[in-house]
Every structure is written in C-alpha cells, then in structure tokens.
Amino acid sequence: MDHYKKFGIPNNFEELLPELKLKSLKWEAVCYSGTQINNSAKISYYEIMTNNSYGSIILSPGLGTNTDIDPLMKMVTFWALTHHYNIITFNTFLGVFQDEPSFESAQKNTYPEFIALLESCIKFTERYFTNQKRILVGHSAGATGVIDAFNNIAEKDEKTNINSVMLFAPWSCAEWHEYFKETIYKRCDSNGFDNKYEILPITNLFDGWENKKCRYVSVLPKFFDEMGQSPFRPDLMNKWNTYVTLVAAEKDKKAPPVHIKKRFEELEKQPNKNLFEYILLPNAKHSFLKIYENNQSVISLIKSQRKKIRD
C-alpha cells in the first residue's frame, strides 16, 4: 500500500534517505553542555538545494535513539528535505551506542546533563539561524528535555527566536518508568550480566538491525527519577514566546494522553493561552510510526505550523 503517497513520500524513502542526507549536509558541529561533566552533542545542518526554503525543522529524538535510526525522525527528515524545509538535528549522548554496557558512561548520562546540553544546542542555533523560521520537533524524552531546557532559558529572562515547538508524547509517567526499569533488570539477569552497579543498558531494535549486533546506551535509574521529578512550570512555559503544540497518542502507555491533557488544561490558564494547543492522534502509539493513518497526521501537524508562524 502507498501509505506515504498523499504526503509526497515514496514507500522506499528509507533507501533514498542516506544519499539525500549526504547531498544536503551543509555542516556539522560539536556542542558541549558547559557543565562539570561537559557532555557533547552533534548538531547537523542539512540544507535544501534551492533558494525557496520555508525555514528549518529542528529534531530532538528520545532516549536510546538518534535521528539516523529513529523511524519518525527519518520520515520527517525525508519529507522536509523534499518539501522546502532544511533540517537541524540534535543528537545527544542518549543516542550514542556502545558495544558493552558502561557504568562510566551511565554516571555521566544524567537528566540534568541532558537538559544543559539541549539548552546549549538551542542557543547554538540562535547564533547561526537568526533570519530563518524554525520549528522544533521533540519526541518522548527529547520533548521532555526540550521543555526543561526552554524553561531554564525563560527563567533567566532570555529569549529564543524559535517560532514553533511541537512536543510529541512528553512527560512519560512514573508507572512506565518502573515497568521499564524492571524489564531491563530482568533482561540483564536472563543474559547473565553482572549488574552490580544497577545500570540500565538500553537497546534499540532499529540500531540492532542497522549494525547487525546489540549495542547499548547506559543510564542510571536516577535518570528516570530526575526526569519524573522535574517540576511542571506552566508559568515558565508561558514565557517561551512561541507556539507550543502538545501531541498525544491515543494508545500511548508511556506518556498517557490523560496526563498530557491535564497539563495542557493548566497551560490554558496562562496569559498566553492562545499560543498553546493540544492534539490527540487517534489509534497512534508512543512511537508514532503509522503517521499516515488519520487526517491529523504528524506531517499535517508540522505543515500547520507554517501557517501559524507566517501569520
């Protein structure tokens, strides 16, 4: 079936994407958190080959994935580069896989470090894309981290020129955190891994397919504790001065729609309530893999932002 046809995306887009990215890659840079740990991220800028760009889409992927393997991020990248949008990617330590689980890496891969790194990445784009419309798309932990990074910026009364922020499935729930940790510990036991430091070695199916082996992103349990305990600050989100769209998936058990909707209702009480929007995608799951199943698709939502920021 031509699932992607109505969006102008061929079914074999994943086969075409590597060459498209190679031709479009303008530059890459390493950005540092500036903390004592000073972890790094790779920022990549892909530019369309014509002069009639609508602006750029910034991608912030979640935990245990990156924009090279994540199906949602790959699809958005292909669509953008073939529909007059440039692409900026933030690939942090949460998507850097290693051949073996690492306690040393897990100690450095903290949630506060992730927030600091995303804040640095956002400020980096401010310096280089001052005259370009930008839409930031964050997914899962990549969306939650973006929220806290923007809140840090707002708390210092600093501004960004990002025109729209789209947050897909932010704020995963504590129940899922506990289930996820228990599942990983059981897998460690069944694989005979001596996990004396109780690290969480996270794998990704798509990375396994791509590299023909199992690799790991390592974090400590407190990563989820810190992410879950990060305060919800509607007063700071009100100061972002940008359009903010919360996108929930109807069948999402990691970031349940009822949880996201409740926070949206708090945002509706803020002075800048007209900047906030809540969207529920019917039948969608946390991964948003089947982006073609309803009219309020991922692509349709991104396209809607162009009209907002143009008006």
DOMAR-542011 format. One record per residue: x, y, z of N, C-alpha, C in turn. Coordinates in steps of 0.02 Angstrom, whole numbers, padded with zeros to 5 digits, always signed. Example, Ala and Ser with C-alpha at 12.3 -4.5 7.8 and 13.67 -1.06 7.14 Angstrom:
2
+00660-00284+00390+00615-00225+00390+00660-00165+00390 +00642-00112+00354+00684-00053+00357+00645+00002+00394 
This chain:
311
+00042-00060+00000+00000+00000+00000+00043+00063+00000 +00020+00114-00035+00057+00176-00038+00039+00220+00021 +00062+00199+00080+00044+00234+00142+00065+00307+00140 +00123+00321+00111+00152+00388+00116+00136+00432+00055 +00100+00405+00007+00090+00439-00056+00059+00508-00049 +00009+00514-00005-00025+00578+00000+00019+00633+00029 +00076+00613+00059+00122+00662+00086+00180+00675+00038 +00178+00644-00021+00233+00653-00068+00296+00617-00048 +00288+00561-00013+00346+00521+00010+00341+00452-00021 +00391+00430-00057+00390+00362-00085+00396+00309-00030 +00368+00250-00042+00370+00197+00008+00441+00175+00024 +00486+00184-00024+00556+00164-00012+00600+00223+00010 +00569+00272+00044+00606+00332+00063+00667+00316+00106 +00663+00263+00147+00720+00246+00190+00781+00225+00149 +00770+00196+00091+00826+00178+00047+00856+00240+00014 +00814+00290+00002+00837+00351-00032+00867+00402+00017 +00850+00396+00081+00869+00447+00129+00944+00456+00137 +00985+00403+00142+01057+00414+00152+01089+00458+00098 +01072+00446+00035+01100+00487-00019+01074+00559-00015 +01009+00567+00001+00981+00634+00008+01016+00673+00063 +01028+00640+00120+01062+00674+00175+01134+00691+00157 +01167+00646+00122+01237+00657+00101+01241+00719+00056 +01194+00726+00010+01195+00783-00036+01175+00848-00001 +01133+00842+00051+01105+00901+00084+01148+00926+00142 +01193+00883+00168+01231+00902+00228+01274+00963+00214 +01261+01016+00252+01298+01079+00244+01356+01082+00293 +01343+01066+00356+01397+01064+00406+01375+01025+00467 +01424+01007+00507+01412+00975+00572+01456+01009+00624 +01432+01011+00686+01469+01043+00740+01458+01003+00804 +01507+01008+00849+01501+00977+00915+01484+01032+00965 +01432+01020+01004+01409+01068+01054+01417+01037+01123 +01440+01075+01172+01453+01048+01239+01404+01079+01290 +01391+01041+01343+01344+01063+01393+01370+01122+01435 +01436+01126+01443+01465+01179+01483+01463+01166+01558 +01442+01105+01577+01441+01086+01648+01508+01055+01667 +01512+01031+01729+01573+00996+01751+01582+00931+01712 +01527+00897+01697+01531+00836+01656+01550+00854+01584 +01519+00906+01558+01533+00934+01491+01523+00882+01435 +01466+00848+01438+01448+00801+01385+01435+00839+01320 +01436+00803+01265+01431+00836+01200+01373+00809+01159 +01353+00849+01110+01303+00830+01060+01329+00848+00991 +01305+00812+00942+01322+00830+00873+01262+00865+00841 +01274+00924+00816+01223+00961+00779+01239+00956+00705 +01190+00935+00666+01199+00930+00594+01148+00975+00559 +01171+01007+00506+01128+01052+00468+01124+01028+00395 +01063+01012+00374+01050+00989+00306+01010+01043+00270 +01034+01064+00213+01004+01121+00177+00978+01098+00109 +00918+01120+00092+00890+01102+00027+00930+01136-00028 +00924+01110-00088+00968+01132-00142+00938+01189-00184 +00883+01217-00160+00854+01275-00194+00851+01334-00145 +00834+01392-00169+00834+01452-00128+00766+01468-00096 +00715+01426-00108+00648+01442-00083+00630+01402-00021 +00674+01404+00029+00662+01368+00090+00607+01402+00132 +00566+01360+00165+00516+01386+00213+00547+01397+00281 +00609+01375+00290+00642+01378+00355+00670+01311+00373 +00680+01299+00438+00711+01236+00460+00667+01201+00512 +00672+01135+00513+00642+01094+00564+00698+01065+00606 +00695+01076+00672+00745+01051+00718+00719+00986+00750 +00760+00934+00752+00738+00870+00778+00775+00853+00843 +00736+00835+00895+00763+00815+00959+00735+00746+00977 +00772+00692+00963+00747+00624+00975+00751+00605+01048 +00720+00547+01064+00714+00525+01133+00772+00483+01158 +00758+00446+01212+00808+00406+01246+00821+00341+01208 +00885+00326+01197+00904+00264+01163+00890+00265+01089 +00893+00324+01060+00884+00329+00987+00918+00391+00962 +00922+00398+00896+00950+00458+00866+00918+00468+00798 +00932+00524+00766+00897+00541+00704+00918+00498+00645 +00971+00458+00652+00992+00413+00598+00953+00348+00597 +00924+00329+00655+00889+00264+00658+00816+00269+00676 +00795+00324+00706+00726+00331+00729+00678+00339+00669 +00629+00294+00662+00585+00297+00602+00548+00363+00595 +00522+00390+00651+00487+00454+00647+00533+00510+00624 +00593+00513+00652+00640+00565+00634+00664+00558+00561 +00672+00496+00539+00693+00484+00469+00638+00507+00420 +00576+00491+00438+00521+00510+00394+00515+00586+00390 +00520+00620+00447+00515+00693+00447+00573+00723+00407 +00632+00695+00415+00691+00720+00378+00681+00715+00303 +00658+00657+00280+00648+00649+00207+00595+00697+00182 +00539+00699+00218+00485+00744+00195+00509+00816+00194 +00543+00838+00246+00566+00907+00250+00612+00925+00192 +00663+00883+00181+00713+00899+00130+00686+00895+00059 +00628+00863+00051+00597+00860-00016+00536+00906-00021 +00524+00946+00032+00467+00991+00032+00486+01060+00060 +00545+01083+00041+00567+01152+00052+00584+01170+00124 +00601+01121+00165+00624+01135+00232+00696+01109+00241 +00737+01149+00275+00802+01124+00297+00792+01084+00361 +00844+01046+00380+00840+01005+00440+00900+01020+00485 +00887+01028+00550+00939+01033+00601+00927+00976+00650 +00978+00937+00665+00970+00881+00711+01013+00890+00774 +00983+00874+00831+01018+00872+00895+01027+00799+00914 +01087+00771+00907+01099+00703+00927+01145+00703+00989 +01115+00687+01046+01150+00690+01110+01177+00621+01130 +01204+00618+01190+01231+00556+01217+01177+00503+01226 +01113+00522+01226+01059+00473+01234+01050+00431+01171 +01087+00447+01118+01083+00406+01057+01150+00381+01035 +01200+00383+01080+01267+00358+01064+01273+00287+01093 +01275+00237+01049+01275+00168+01071+01346+00141+01078 +01354+00097+01127+01419+00065+01140+01410-00011+01136 +01465-00046+01122+01462-00118+01115+01446-00154+01180 +01463-00123+01237+01451-00153+01302+01419-00102+01349 +01378-00125+01397+01351-00079+01448+01409-00047+01486 +01401+00017+01504+01456+00054+01535+01432+00093+01596 +01459+00075+01654+01444+00113+01715+01474+00182+01711 +01533+00187+01681+01566+00253+01674+01522+00300+01633 +01495+00276+01577+01451+00317+01536+01386+00333+01573 +01359+00283+01607+01295+00293+01643+01301+00349+01694 +01358+00354+01727+01368+00406+01777+01365+00476+01746 +01386+00482+01684+01388+00547+01650+01322+00563+01615 +01284+00511+01599+01223+00520+01559+01163+00536+01604 +01166+00591+01639+01113+00610+01685+01060+00653+01651 +01002+00658+01683+00950+00700+01655+00967+00775+01658 +00994+00800+01715+01015+00871+01716+01067+00886+01662 +01111+00838+01648+01160+00848+01595+01126+00851+01526 +01075+00810+01517+01037+00811+01455+01003+00878+01444 +00973+00906+01497+00941+00971+01493+00992+01025+01475 +01048+01025+01510+01100+01075+01497+01125+01071+01426 +01131+01010+01400+01156+01001+01332+01105+01026+01281 +01042+01011+01291+00991+01037+01246+00987+01113+01247 +00995+01142+01307+00995+01215+01312+01053+01244+01271 +01111+01212+01274+01169+01235+01235+01155+01229+01160 +01123+01174+01140+01107+01164+01070+01058+01216+01044 +01007+01231+01085+00958+01282+01065+00992+01350+01057 +01035+01368+01104+01069+01432+01100+01118+01434+01041 +01147+01377+01025+01192+01373+00967+01154+01392+00903 +01093+01365+00895+01055+01381+00834+01035+01454+00832 +01028+01485+00891+01011+01556+00892+01065+01598+00858 +01127+01577+00866+01183+01615+00837+01188+01607+00761 +01167+01550+00736+01180+01535+00665+01118+01539+00621 +01058+01545+00650+00998+01545+00608+00953+01603+00628 +00981+01661+00633+00944+01720+00657+00889+01741+00609 +00897+01729+00545+00848+01753+00496+00807+01697+00466 +00802+01640+00501+00768+01582+00474+00712+01559+00520 +00652+01549+00492+00597+01521+00530+00616+01451+00552 +00599+01434+00615+00618+01368+00640+00562+01336+00680 +00551+01271+00667+00503+01231+00704+00542+01176+00739 +00537+01171+00805+00572+01120+00842+00524+01062+00856 +00545+01001+00838+00504+00941+00849+00541+00896+00898 +00512+00887+00957+00541+00842+01007+00496+00783+01019 +00526+00725+01031+00487+00664+01042+00508+00630+01107 +00459+00611+01148+00471+00573+01209+00520+00609+01256 +00574+00576+01276+00623+00610+01320+00652+00671+01286 +00657+00669+01219+00681+00727+01182+00635+00786+01186 +00570+00773+01195+00521+00826+01205+00522+00852+01277 +00526+00805+01325+00528+00825+01395+00590+00866+01410 +00647+00845+01383+00709+00882+01392+00706+00951+01362 +00674+00957+01304+00665+01023+01273+00624+01069+01317 +00571+01042+01348+00529+01082+01393+00571+01111+01449 +00611+01069+01481+00651+01092+01538+00707+01139+01515 +00734+01128+01456+00786+01173+01429+00756+01242+01415 +00698+01244+01384+00664+01307+01370+00645+01343+01435 +00625+01304+01485+00608+01334+01549+00669+01366+01582 +00727+01333+01575+00789+01363+01601+00803+01430+01567 +00793+01431+01502+00804+01493+01464+00755+01547+01486 +00692+01528+01494+00640+01576+01514+00652+01602+01585 +00676+01558+01629+00687+01578+01699+00741+01632+01704 +00787+01632+01655+00840+01683+01654+00819+01744+01613 +00754+01746+01595+00726+01801+01555+00762+01808+01488 +00787+01752+01462+00817+01751+01396+00764+01730+01345 +00775+01747+01283+00727+01732+01230+00759+01690+01175 +00717+01654+01139+00740+01620+01078+00698+01646+01020 +00723+01634+00961+00685+01653+00901+00655+01591+00866 +00648+01536+00903+00614+01477+00875+00539+01493+00873 +00509+01482+00815+00441+01505+00804+00387+01457+00828 +00404+01392+00830+00354+01342+00849+00390+01283+00881 +00360+01256+00935+00387+01197+00969+00333+01144+00970 +00347+01086+00940+00300+01031+00938+00326+00974+00982 +00287+00957+01032+00309+00909+01083+00268+00845+01078 +00297+00793+01050+00264+00729+01040+00276+00684+01101 +00222+00667+01136+00224+00620+01192+00275+00640+01246 +00272+00701+01272+00317+00719+01327+00292+00690+01393 +00332+00698+01445+00312+00681+01514+00290+00608+01523 +00334+00562+01508+00318+00491+01520+00303+00481+01595 +00259+00434+01610+00233+00427+01678+00277+00382+01721 +00270+00391+01787+00310+00354+01836+00297+00279+01832 +00235+00260+01817+00218+00189+01812+00257+00156+01756 +00264+00192+01700+00303+00163+01645+00377+00161+01662 +00402+00211+01697+00472+00210+01718+00488+00147+01758 +00445+00131+01805+00457+00072+01848+00453+00008+01807 +00404+00005+01763+00397-00054+01719+00459-00062+01675 +00483-00007+01647+00541-00009+01602+00603-00032+01639 +00614-00004+01699+00672-00024+01738+00669-00099+01756 +00611-00122+01776+00603-00193+01795+00616-00238+01735 +00592-00218+01676+00602-00258+01615+00676-00263+01598 +00713-00208+01604+00784-00209+01587+00823-00251+01637 +00806-00246+01701+00841-00286+01751+00829-00361+01740 +00768-00379+01721+00754-00449+01706+00795-00473+01646 +00803-00429+01596+00842-00447+01538+00916-00456+01556 +00940-00413+01600+01010-00419+01624+01020-00487+01658 +00972-00506+01700+00976-00570+01736+00976-00629+01687 +00930-00627+01639+00924-00682+01592+00986-00688+01547 +01020-00631+01536+01081-00632+01494+01145-00644+01535 +01136-00654+01601+01194-00667+01643+01240-00607+01652 +01211-00546+01647+01252-00486+01654+01257-00467+01728 +01318-00464+01753+01331-00447+01823+01321-00372+01832 +01261-00353+01851+01243-00282+01853+01248-00256+01925 +01308-00258+01952+01317-00239+02022+01305-00164+02034 +01312-00123+01981+01301-00051+01989+01229-00031+01971 +01188-00081+01953+01118-00070+01936+01109-00017+01882 +01151-00020+01831+01142+00025+01774+01085-00001+01730 +01061+00042+01686+01009+00022+01639+01038+00024+01568 +01060-00034+01542+01085-00036+01473+01027-00041+01424 +01015+00013+01387+00957+00019+01343+00977+00001+01271 +00937-00042+01241+00949-00061+01171+00895-00031+01127 +00908-00033+01062+00859-00009+01013+00856-00058+00955 +00796-00081+00941+00786-00130+00888+00813-00106+00821 +00803-00042+00806+00823-00015+00742+00899-00008+00737 +00932+00006+00793+01005+00007+00794+01031-00063+00783 +00999-00113+00813+01019-00183+00803+01014-00205+00731 +00960-00185+00698+00952-00202+00628+01006-00169+00585 +01020-00106+00601+01068-00068+00561+01140-00094+00570 +01158-00113+00631+01227-00132+00645+01238-00207+00653 +01184-00245+00647+01188-00319+00649+01216-00344+00716 +01206-00306+00769+01226-00327+00836+01190-00286+00888 +01192-00309+00950+01159-00274+01004+01207-00224+01036 +01186-00161+01040+01228-00110+01071+01186-00073+01123 +01219-00031+01163+01187-00005+01223+01199+00070+01232 +01147+00103+01259+01153+00170+01289+01141+00159+01363 +01188+00178+01405+01185+00163+01477+01166+00225+01517 +01117+00217+01561+01098+00268+01609+01088+00235+01677 +01086+00276+01729+01070+00251+01796+00995+00259+01808 +00967+00222+01855+00895+00228+01869+00874+00300+01886 +00920+00338+01916+00902+00406+01937+00887+00451+01877 +00907+00430+01816+00889+00469+01757+00814+00478+01754 +00778+00422+01764+00705+00424+01761+00676+00459+01821 +00707+00451+01879+00684+00486+01939+00689+00561+01930 +00746+00583+01903+00757+00655+01893+00710+00683+01840 +00699+00644+01788+00654+00667+01735+00582+00671+01761 +00562+00621+01800+00494+00621+01826+00482+00673+01880 +00535+00691+01917+00528+00739+01971+00539+00811+01948 +00557+00820+01885+00566+00888+01860+00500+00925+01862 +00496+00982+01895+00431+01015+01906+00399+01040+01842 +00333+01033+01839+00294+01062+01784+00286+01136+01798 +00309+01178+01752+00309+01250+01764+00270+01286+01708 +00204+01287+01712+00165+01323+01661+00182+01397+01659 +00202+01426+01716+00219+01497+01718+00280+01511+01674 +00328+01464+01673+00387+01473+01630+00371+01458+01557 +00331+01407+01545+00312+01391+01476+00273+01449+01445 +00237+01486+01486+00201+01545+01463+00249+01599+01436 +00312+01597+01459+00361+01648+01440+00403+01629+01379 +00389+01570+01349+00429+01548+01292+00422+01595+01232 +00364+01626+01226+00350+01672+01170+00353+01636+01103 +00324+01576+01100+00322+01537+01038+00259+01494+01039 +00238+01470+00981+00182+01423+00979+00205+01356+01007 +00164+01326+01049+00180+01262+01080+00123+01213+01068 +00138+01157+01036+00087+01106+01022+00105+01042+01059 +00060+01019+01102+00069+00956+01137+00032+00902+01097 +00068+00851+01076+00038+00798+01035+00038+00733+01074 -00021+00706+01086-00028+00643+01123-00051+00588+01076 -00030+00526+01091-00052+00468+01052-00105+00430+01092 -00160+00416+01060-00218+00387+01096-00200+00323+01133 -00157+00281+01105-00141+00216+01134-00073+00215+01169 -00050+00273+01188+00016+00279+01220+00012+00261+01294 +00051+00211+01315+00054+00191+01385+00113+00223+01421 +00162+00249+01383+00220+00281+01413+00204+00352+01435 +00172+00389+01391+00151+00458+01405+00076+00462+01392 +00035+00439+01439-00038+00434+01428-00069+00502+01410 -00115+00502+01362-00148+00564+01342-00181+00602+01399 -00210+00565+01447-00245+00599+01502-00196+00641+01543 -00134+00618+01548-00082+00654+01585-00063+00718+01548 -00054+00712+01482-00035+00770+01441-00092+00821+01438 -00154+00796+01431-00212+00841+01428-00220+00880+01493 -00207+00848+01549-00213+00882+01613-00165+00940+01618 -00104+00931+01593-00055+00985+01594-00073+01040+01544 -00102+01020+01488-00125+01070+01440-00178+01115+01471 -00223+01085+01510-00276+01124+01542-00247+01176+01590 -00189+01161+01621-00155+01210+01663-00125+01266+01620 -00099+01247+01562-00071+01297+01517-00125+01344+01490 -00186+01319+01484-00241+01360+01459-00259+01416+01508 -00235+01411+01569-00249+01462+01620-00198+01519+01618 -00147+01511+01576-00093+01561+01573-00112+01620+01529 -00081+01678+01538-00097+01737+01497-00088+01725+01422 -00037+01685+01403-00025+01672+01332-00058+01607+01310 -00118+01593+01336-00151+01529+01323-00163+01517+01249 -00169+01569+01209-00183+01560+01138-00124+01531+01100 -00066+01530+01131-00007+01501+01099-00004+01425+01107 -00046+01397+01152-00042+01326+01167-00098+01287+01131 -00080+01227+01109-00129+01184+01076-00117+01112+01097 -00172+01075+01103-00168+01003+01120-00198+00963+01063 -00163+00913+01039-00187+00870+00985-00183+00798+01007 -00237+00761+00997-00238+00689+01010-00241+00653+00943 -00192+00610+00930-00191+00571+00868-00225+00504+00880 -00283+00492+00849-00319+00429+00860-00278+00368+00838 -00283+00315+00877-00251+00250+00862-00175+00251+00863 -00145+00308+00874-00072+00311+00874-00043+00284+00938 +00018+00257+00934+00055+00234+00992+00114+00280+01004 +00152+00267+01056+00206+00311+01077+00256+00325+01021 +00268+00276+00979+00319+00284+00926+00296+00327+00868 +00230+00337+00860+00202+00375+00804+00227+00346+00737 +00234+00281+00733+00260+00250+00672+00211+00258+00613 +00147+00247+00626+00098+00248+00571+00071+00319+00563 +00113+00361+00533+00096+00432+00528+00043+00446+00476 +00022+00397+00438-00023+00407+00382-00095+00387+00398 -00110+00367+00460-00174+00334+00474-00232+00382+00484 -00221+00445+00496-00278+00491+00505-00260+00560+00479 -00311+00601+00474-00301+00667+00444-00255+00712+00485 -00257+00703+00551-00212+00742+00593-00146+00705+00600 -00115+00693+00545-00052+00655+00544+00006+00699+00568 +00063+00667+00580+00122+00704+00601+00140+00756+00548 +00140+00738+00485+00157+00784+00431+00106+00841+00428 +00043+00825+00433-00009+00877+00430+00000+00927+00487 +00018+00903+00546+00029+00947+00602+00088+00993+00591 +00142+00966+00564+00201+01007+00550+00185+01060+00498 +00148+01040+00447+00129+01088+00395+00086+01144+00424 +00045+01128+00473+00001+01179+00503+00041+01233+00538 +00101+01217+00561+00142+01267+00596+00166+01322+00549 +00175+01304+00486+00199+01355+00438+00148+01412+00432 +00084+01394+00430+00033+01446+00427+00033+01489+00490 +00041+01457+00547+00042+01494+00610+00098+01546+00611 +00158+01523+00596+00216+01569+00602+00218+01619+00545 +00184+01603+00489+00181+01651+00434+00133+01707+00452 +00077+01688+00485+00027+01739+00503+00050+01782+00561 
